[in-house]
Amino acid sequence: MTERAGQYFVGVAATILLVIIQFVFHDDSLFNKLIKSVHIRLPITVLNQSEVLTKIKDLLKNLGAQNLSLRIVGINHDKLEISVNLILKAPIKKKN
């Protein structure tokens, strides 16, 4: 009997620890306080049209992107491959 006496304590402690972790990580407000900005790299493939780079740049700036850089990775007759690097400031709000 004495060899299994600690298993109840370990089970209860693990359960309490899991509940605490769920409360801490459920809400993003803790992460938004710790993380001030998010660096994002987007590979984008679009149709090769005249104003597509300007439209993408304007759209991302309207979303609050900072330090925005667009780099053309590949050009085809009908496709344009772009690598976009940007920084978004936290908090990032979820849309419901």
N, CA, C and O atoms as a GROMACS GRO file, in nm:
protein
  384
    1MET      N    1   0.080  -0.120   0.000
    1MET     CA    2   0.000   0.000   0.000
    1MET      C    3   0.084   0.126   0.000
    1MET      O    4   0.042   0.227  -0.056
    2THR      N    5   0.198   0.124   0.059
    2THR     CA    6   0.276   0.247   0.071
    2THR      C    7   0.339   0.289  -0.061
    2THR      O    8   0.372   0.407  -0.077
    3GLU      N    9   0.356   0.199  -0.156
    3GLU     CA   10   0.420   0.236  -0.281
    3GLU      C   11   0.329   0.318  -0.373
    3GLU      O   12   0.378   0.384  -0.465
    4ARG      N   13   0.199   0.314  -0.349
    4ARG     CA   14   0.105   0.389  -0.434
    4ARG      C   15   0.046   0.511  -0.362
    4ARG      O   16  -0.048   0.572  -0.413
    5ALA      N   17   0.097   0.545  -0.251
    5ALA     CA   18   0.039   0.653  -0.171
    5ALA      C   19   0.056   0.790  -0.238
    5ALA      O   20  -0.029   0.876  -0.219
    6GLY      N   21   0.162   0.813  -0.315
    6GLY     CA   22   0.186   0.942  -0.376
    6GLY      C   23   0.111   0.965  -0.505
    6GLY      O   24   0.111   1.077  -0.557
    7GLN      N   25   0.047   0.864  -0.559
    7GLN     CA   26  -0.021   0.878  -0.687
    7GLN      C   27  -0.143   0.969  -0.679
    7GLN      O   28  -0.174   1.040  -0.775
    8TYR      N   29  -0.212   0.968  -0.566
    8TYR     CA   30  -0.328   1.057  -0.552
    8TYR      C   31  -0.283   1.203  -0.550
    8TYR      O   32  -0.346   1.288  -0.612
    9PHE      N   33  -0.175   1.230  -0.480
    9PHE     CA   34  -0.122   1.367  -0.474
    9PHE      C   35  -0.078   1.413  -0.612
    9PHE      O   36  -0.107   1.527  -0.650
   10VAL      N   37  -0.010   1.329  -0.688
   10VAL     CA   38   0.037   1.365  -0.821
   10VAL      C   39  -0.083   1.389  -0.913
   10VAL      O   40  -0.080   1.484  -0.992
   11GLY      N   41  -0.184   1.308  -0.906
   11GLY     CA   42  -0.304   1.326  -0.989
   11GLY      C   43  -0.377   1.455  -0.959
   11GLY      O   44  -0.416   1.527  -1.051
   12VAL      N   45  -0.395   1.486  -0.832
   12VAL     CA   46  -0.463   1.610  -0.794
   12VAL      C   47  -0.378   1.730  -0.832
   12VAL      O   48  -0.431   1.830  -0.882
   13ALA      N   49  -0.248   1.724  -0.810
   13ALA     CA   50  -0.159   1.836  -0.844
   13ALA      C   51  -0.158   1.860  -0.995
   13ALA      O   52  -0.157   1.975  -1.039
   14ALA      N   53  -0.157   1.754  -1.075
   14ALA     CA   54  -0.157   1.768  -1.220
   14ALA      C   55  -0.288   1.830  -1.268
   14ALA      O   56  -0.289   1.912  -1.359
   15THR      N   57  -0.398   1.790  -1.208
   15THR     CA   58  -0.529   1.846  -1.245
   15THR      C   59  -0.535   1.995  -1.212
   15THR      O   60  -0.582   2.074  -1.294
   16ILE      N   61  -0.489   2.032  -1.095
   16ILE     CA   62  -0.489   2.173  -1.056
   16ILE      C   63  -0.399   2.254  -1.149
   16ILE      O   64  -0.434   2.365  -1.188
   17LEU      N   65  -0.283   2.198  -1.184
   17LEU     CA   66  -0.191   2.266  -1.275
   17LEU      C   67  -0.254   2.286  -1.413
   17LEU      O   68  -0.238   2.392  -1.473
   18LEU      N   69  -0.325   2.186  -1.463
   18LEU     CA   70  -0.392   2.198  -1.592
   18LEU      C   71  -0.501   2.304  -1.591
   18LEU      O   72  -0.517   2.379  -1.688
   19VAL      N   73  -0.575   2.312  -1.482
   19VAL     CA   74  -0.680   2.413  -1.471
   19VAL      C   75  -0.619   2.553  -1.469
   19VAL      O   76  -0.672   2.644  -1.533
   20ILE      N   77  -0.509   2.571  -1.397
   20ILE     CA   78  -0.441   2.700  -1.392
   20ILE      C   79  -0.389   2.738  -1.530
   20ILE      O   80  -0.403   2.853  -1.573
   21ILE      N   81  -0.328   2.643  -1.600
   21ILE     CA   82  -0.276   2.670  -1.734
   21ILE      C   83  -0.389   2.709  -1.829
   21ILE      O   84  -0.371   2.797  -1.913
   22GLN      N   85  -0.505   2.645  -1.818
   22GLN     CA   86  -0.619   2.679  -1.903
   22GLN      C   87  -0.665   2.823  -1.879
   22GLN      O   88  -0.696   2.895  -1.974
   23PHE      N   89  -0.669   2.866  -1.753
   23PHE     CA   90  -0.709   3.003  -1.723
   23PHE      C   91  -0.608   3.104  -1.775
   23PHE      O   92  -0.646   3.210  -1.825
   24VAL      N   93  -0.479   3.074  -1.765
   24VAL     CA   94  -0.376   3.168  -1.808
   24VAL      C   95  -0.374   3.181  -1.960
   24VAL      O   96  -0.366   3.292  -2.012
   25PHE      N   97  -0.381   3.068  -2.032
   25PHE     CA   98  -0.366   3.072  -2.176
   25PHE      C   99  -0.497   3.090  -2.252
   25PHE      O  100  -0.495   3.101  -2.375
   26HIS      N  101  -0.609   3.092  -2.184
   26HIS     CA  102  -0.738   3.106  -2.252
   26HIS      C  103  -0.754   3.246  -2.312
   26HIS      O  104  -0.805   3.261  -2.423
   27ASP      N  105  -0.711   3.346  -2.239
   27ASP     CA  106  -0.727   3.485  -2.284
   27ASP      C  107  -0.595   3.534  -2.342
   27ASP      O  108  -0.488   3.505  -2.288
   28ASP      N  109  -0.602   3.609  -2.452
   28ASP     CA  110  -0.483   3.658  -2.519
   28ASP      C  111  -0.429   3.786  -2.458
   28ASP      O  112  -0.327   3.838  -2.505
   29SER      N  113  -0.492   3.840  -2.356
   29SER     CA  114  -0.448   3.967  -2.302
   29SER      C  115  -0.309   3.958  -2.240
   29SER      O  116  -0.234   4.055  -2.243
   30LEU      N  117  -0.273   3.843  -2.184
   30LEU     CA  118  -0.139   3.824  -2.129
   30LEU      C  119  -0.034   3.829  -2.240
   30LEU      O  120   0.070   3.892  -2.223
   31PHE      N  121  -0.061   3.764  -2.351
   31PHE     CA  122   0.032   3.765  -2.463
   31PHE      C  123   0.043   3.904  -2.525
   31PHE      O  124   0.150   3.944  -2.569
   32ASN      N  125  -0.067   3.976  -2.530
   32ASN     CA  126  -0.064   4.111  -2.589
   32ASN      C  127   0.017   4.207  -2.503
   32ASN      O  128   0.073   4.303  -2.555
   33LYS      N  129   0.026   4.183  -2.372
   33LYS     CA  130   0.110   4.265  -2.285
   33LYS      C  131   0.257   4.230  -2.303
   33LYS      O  132   0.342   4.318  -2.293
   34LEU      N  133   0.286   4.104  -2.328
   34LEU     CA  134   0.425   4.060  -2.343
   34LEU      C  135   0.480   4.088  -2.482
   34LEU      O  136   0.596   4.126  -2.496
   35ILE      N  137   0.398   4.069  -2.584
   35ILE     CA  138   0.443   4.083  -2.722
   35ILE      C  139   0.398   4.219  -2.774
   35ILE      O  140   0.278   4.245  -2.782
   36LYS      N  141   0.492   4.304  -2.808
   36LYS     CA  142   0.459   4.439  -2.853
   36LYS      C  143   0.432   4.446  -3.003
   36LYS      O  144   0.356   4.531  -3.048
   37SER      N  145   0.494   4.357  -3.080
   37SER     CA  146   0.470   4.356  -3.224
   37SER      C  147   0.492   4.215  -3.279
   37SER      O  148   0.554   4.131  -3.215
   38VAL      N  149   0.438   4.194  -3.397
   38VAL     CA  150   0.447   4.063  -3.461
   38VAL      C  151   0.506   4.081  -3.600
   38VAL      O  152   0.459   4.164  -3.678
   39HIS      N  153   0.610   4.005  -3.630
   39HIS     CA  154   0.673   4.010  -3.762
   39HIS      C  155   0.609   3.902  -3.848
   39HIS      O  156   0.601   3.786  -3.808
   40ILE      N  157   0.563   3.940  -3.966
   40ILE     CA  158   0.493   3.847  -4.054
   40ILE      C  159   0.560   3.847  -4.191
   40ILE      O  160   0.593   3.952  -4.245
   41ARG      N  161   0.580   3.729  -4.245
   41ARG     CA  162   0.632   3.713  -4.381
   41ARG      C  163   0.526   3.638  -4.461
   41ARG      O  164   0.489   3.526  -4.427
   42LEU      N  165   0.479   3.701  -4.567
   42LEU     CA  166   0.372   3.643  -4.649
   42LEU      C  167   0.422   3.616  -4.791
   42LEU      O  168   0.467   3.709  -4.858
   43PRO      N  169   0.415   3.493  -4.836
   43PRO     CA  170   0.436   3.469  -4.979
   43PRO      C  171   0.301   3.483  -5.052
   43PRO      O  172   0.204   3.419  -5.014
   44ILE      N  173   0.297   3.565  -5.155
   44ILE     CA  174   0.173   3.591  -5.227
   44ILE      C  175   0.195   3.566  -5.376
   44ILE      O  176   0.296   3.609  -5.432
   45THR      N  177   0.101   3.497  -5.438
   45THR     CA  178   0.101   3.479  -5.582
   45THR      C  179  -0.024   3.546  -5.637
   45THR      O  180  -0.136   3.512  -5.598
   46VAL      N  181  -0.004   3.643  -5.728
   46VAL     CA  182  -0.116   3.719  -5.784
   46VAL      C  183  -0.104   3.722  -5.936
   46VAL      O  184  -0.002   3.684  -5.993
   47LEU      N  185  -0.210   3.769  -5.998
   47LEU     CA  186  -0.207   3.789  -6.142
   47LEU      C  187  -0.117   3.906  -6.176
   47LEU      O  188  -0.115   4.006  -6.103
   48ASN      N  189  -0.043   3.897  -6.281
   48ASN     CA  190   0.050   4.000  -6.322
   48ASN      C  191  -0.027   4.116  -6.388
   48ASN      O  192  -0.049   4.116  -6.509
   49GLN      N  193  -0.066   4.212  -6.306
   49GLN     CA  194  -0.139   4.329  -6.353
   49GLN      C  195  -0.064   4.455  -6.312
   49GLN      O  196   0.025   4.449  -6.227
   50SER      N  197  -0.097   4.566  -6.371
   50SER     CA  198  -0.016   4.687  -6.356
   50SER      C  199  -0.017   4.746  -6.214
   50SER      O  200   0.088   4.785  -6.164
   51GLU      N  201  -0.131   4.752  -6.150
   51GLU     CA  202  -0.142   4.820  -6.021
   51GLU      C  203  -0.151   4.725  -5.902
   51GLU      O  204  -0.193   4.768  -5.794
   52VAL      N  205  -0.114   4.599  -5.917
   52VAL     CA  206  -0.136   4.502  -5.811
   52VAL      C  207  -0.046   4.530  -5.689
   52VAL      O  208  -0.091   4.512  -5.576
   53LEU      N  209   0.078   4.572  -5.710
   53LEU     CA  210   0.167   4.600  -5.598
   53LEU      C  211   0.119   4.720  -5.515
   53LEU      O  212   0.127   4.718  -5.392
   54THR      N  213   0.069   4.822  -5.582
   54THR     CA  214   0.017   4.938  -5.512
   54THR      C  215  -0.107   4.902  -5.431
   54THR      O  216  -0.125   4.950  -5.318
   55LYS      N  217  -0.193   4.819  -5.487
   55LYS     CA  218  -0.315   4.777  -5.417
   55LYS      C  219  -0.281   4.694  -5.293
   55LYS      O  220  -0.342   4.714  -5.188
   56ILE      N  221  -0.185   4.602  -5.304
   56ILE     CA  222  -0.145   4.521  -5.190
   56ILE      C  223  -0.084   4.608  -5.082
   56ILE      O  224  -0.114   4.592  -4.963
   57LYS      N  225   0.002   4.701  -5.122
   57LYS     CA  226   0.067   4.791  -5.026
   57LYS      C  227  -0.036   4.876  -4.953
   57LYS      O  228  -0.029   4.890  -4.831
   58ASP      N  229  -0.132   4.933  -5.025
   58ASP     CA  230  -0.235   5.016  -4.963
   58ASP      C  231  -0.323   4.934  -4.869
   58ASP      O  232  -0.359   4.981  -4.761
   59LEU      N  233  -0.358   4.814  -4.909
   59LEU     CA  234  -0.441   4.727  -4.825
   59LEU      C  235  -0.371   4.694  -4.693
   59LEU      O  236  -0.432   4.701  -4.587
   60LEU      N  237  -0.244   4.659  -4.701
   60LEU     CA  238  -0.170   4.624  -4.579
   60LEU      C  239  -0.146   4.745  -4.490
   60LEU      O  240  -0.147   4.732  -4.368
   61LYS      N  241  -0.125   4.862  -4.548
   61LYS     CA  242  -0.109   4.983  -4.467
   61LYS      C  243  -0.239   5.019  -4.397
   61LYS      O  244  -0.237   5.069  -4.284
   62ASN      N  245  -0.352   4.996  -4.463
   62ASN     CA  246  -0.482   5.021  -4.400
   62ASN      C  247  -0.507   4.928  -4.282
   62ASN      O  248  -0.581   4.962  -4.190
   63LEU      N  249  -0.445   4.809  -4.285
   63LEU     CA  250  -0.458   4.715  -4.173
   63LEU      C  251  -0.363   4.748  -4.058
   63LEU      O  252  -0.368   4.683  -3.953
   64GLY      N  253  -0.278   4.848  -4.076
   64GLY     CA  254  -0.187   4.889  -3.969
   64GLY      C  255  -0.048   4.832  -3.980
   64GLY      O  256   0.024   4.826  -3.880
   65ALA      N  257  -0.008   4.789  -4.098
   65ALA     CA  258   0.124   4.731  -4.117
   65ALA      C  259   0.230   4.840  -4.111
   65ALA      O  260   0.212   4.950  -4.163
   66GLN      N  261   0.342   4.808  -4.046
   66GLN     CA  262   0.456   4.898  -4.039
   66GLN      C  263   0.577   4.828  -4.095
   66GLN      O  264   0.580   4.705  -4.103
   67ASN      N  265   0.678   4.904  -4.134
   67ASN     CA  266   0.800   4.849  -4.194
   67ASN      C  267   0.766   4.751  -4.306
   67ASN      O  268   0.816   4.639  -4.310
   68LEU      N  269   0.681   4.795  -4.393
   68LEU     CA  270   0.631   4.710  -4.501
   68LEU      C  271   0.732   4.705  -4.615
   68LEU      O  272   0.779   4.809  -4.662
   69SER      N  273   0.765   4.584  -4.658
   69SER     CA  274   0.852   4.569  -4.775
   69SER      C  275   0.796   4.462  -4.867
   69SER      O  276   0.758   4.354  -4.823
   70LEU      N  277   0.791   4.495  -4.994
   70LEU     CA  278   0.745   4.402  -5.097
   70LEU      C  279   0.865   4.366  -5.184
   70LEU      O  280   0.939   4.453  -5.230
   71ARG      N  281   0.883   4.235  -5.205
   71ARG     CA  282   0.994   4.190  -5.288
   71ARG      C  283   0.939   4.095  -5.393
   71ARG      O  284   0.870   3.998  -5.361
   72ILE      N  285   0.970   4.122  -5.518
   72ILE     CA  286   0.926   4.034  -5.626
   72ILE      C  287   1.021   3.915  -5.633
   72ILE      O  288   1.141   3.931  -5.653
   73VAL      N  289   0.965   3.795  -5.615
   73VAL     CA  290   1.045   3.673  -5.614
   73VAL      C  291   1.052   3.613  -5.754
   73VAL      O  292   1.157   3.565  -5.797
   74GLY      N  293   0.939   3.615  -5.826
   74GLY     CA  294   0.936   3.558  -5.960
   74GLY      C  295   0.830   3.624  -6.046
   74GLY      O  296   0.724   3.665  -5.998
   75ILE      N  297   0.860   3.633  -6.173
   75ILE     CA  298   0.767   3.691  -6.269
   75ILE      C  299   0.743   3.590  -6.380
   75ILE      O  300   0.836   3.530  -6.432
   76ASN      N  301   0.617   3.572  -6.414
   76ASN     CA  302   0.574   3.489  -6.525
   76ASN      C  303   0.490   3.578  -6.617
   76ASN      O  304   0.470   3.696  -6.588
   77HIS      N  305   0.441   3.523  -6.725
   77HIS     CA  306   0.355   3.602  -6.814
   77HIS      C  307   0.223   3.638  -6.746
   77HIS      O  308   0.171   3.748  -6.766
   78ASP      N  309   0.170   3.546  -6.667
   78ASP     CA  310   0.041   3.571  -6.606
   78ASP      C  311   0.045   3.574  -6.453
   78ASP      O  312  -0.055   3.611  -6.392
   79LYS      N  313   0.157   3.537  -6.390
   79LYS     CA  314   0.166   3.533  -6.244
   79LYS      C  315   0.282   3.616  -6.194
   79LYS      O  316   0.384   3.633  -6.262
   80LEU      N  317   0.263   3.667  -6.074
   80LEU     CA  318   0.366   3.745  -6.006
   80LEU      C  319   0.380   3.689  -5.865
   80LEU      O  320   0.282   3.685  -5.791
   81GLU      N  321   0.499   3.647  -5.827
   81GLU     CA  322   0.523   3.594  -5.693
   81GLU      C  323   0.591   3.702  -5.610
   81GLU      O  324   0.695   3.755  -5.649
   82ILE      N  325   0.530   3.733  -5.495
   82ILE     CA  326   0.576   3.842  -5.410
   82ILE      C  327   0.603   3.788  -5.270
   82ILE      O  328   0.529   3.703  -5.220
   83SER      N  329   0.709   3.837  -5.208
   83SER     CA  330   0.736   3.811  -5.067
   83SER      C  331   0.712   3.941  -4.991
   83SER      O  332   0.776   4.042  -5.021
   84VAL      N  333   0.622   3.939  -4.894
   84VAL     CA  334   0.586   4.058  -4.819
   84VAL      C  335   0.634   4.041  -4.675
   84VAL      O  336   0.602   3.942  -4.610
   85ASN      N  337   0.711   4.137  -4.626
   85ASN     CA  338   0.753   4.141  -4.487
   85ASN      C  339   0.689   4.262  -4.422
   85ASN      O  340   0.693   4.372  -4.477
   86LEU      N  341   0.630   4.243  -4.304
   86LEU     CA  342   0.566   4.353  -4.235
   86LEU      C  343   0.566   4.329  -4.086
   86LEU      O  344   0.588   4.217  -4.039
   87ILE      N  345   0.542   4.435  -4.012
   87ILE     CA  346   0.531   4.428  -3.867
   87ILE      C  347   0.396   4.484  -3.828
   87ILE      O  348   0.359   4.594  -3.869
   88LEU      N  349   0.322   4.407  -3.747
   88LEU     CA  350   0.195   4.453  -3.692
   88LEU      C  351   0.212   4.474  -3.544
   88LEU      O  352   0.273   4.391  -3.475
   89LYS      N  353   0.159   4.583  -3.493
   89LYS     CA  354   0.167   4.609  -3.350
   89LYS      C  355   0.059   4.531  -3.277
   89LYS      O  356  -0.053   4.519  -3.326
   90ALA      N  357   0.092   4.479  -3.160
   90ALA     CA  358  -0.005   4.413  -3.074
   90ALA      C  359  -0.086   4.523  -3.004
   90ALA      O  360  -0.034   4.633  -2.990
   91PRO      N  361  -0.204   4.502  -2.960
   91PRO     CA  362  -0.279   4.377  -2.967
   91PRO      C  363  -0.347   4.358  -3.101
   91PRO      O  364  -0.397   4.452  -3.162
   92ILE      N  365  -0.347   4.235  -3.143
   92ILE     CA  366  -0.418   4.196  -3.263
   92ILE      C  367  -0.557   4.154  -3.219
   92ILE      O  368  -0.572   4.056  -3.145
   93LYS      N  369  -0.658   4.226  -3.263
   93LYS     CA  370  -0.794   4.196  -3.219
   93LYS      C  371  -0.860   4.098  -3.313
   93LYS      O  372  -0.848   4.109  -3.435
   94LYS      N  373  -0.930   4.003  -3.254
   94LYS     CA  374  -1.003   3.903  -3.332
   94LYS      C  375  -1.137   3.961  -3.374
   94LYS      O  376  -1.202   4.031  -3.297
   95LYS      N  377  -1.176   3.931  -3.497
   95LYS     CA  378  -1.309   3.970  -3.543
   95LYS      C  379  -1.403   3.853  -3.521
   95LYS      O  380  -1.371   3.739  -3.556
   96ASN      N  381  -1.519   3.882  -3.465
   96ASN     CA  382  -1.617   3.774  -3.438
   96ASN      C  383  -1.708   3.756  -3.554
   96ASN      O  384  -1.797   3.670  -3.550
   0.00000   0.00000   0.00000
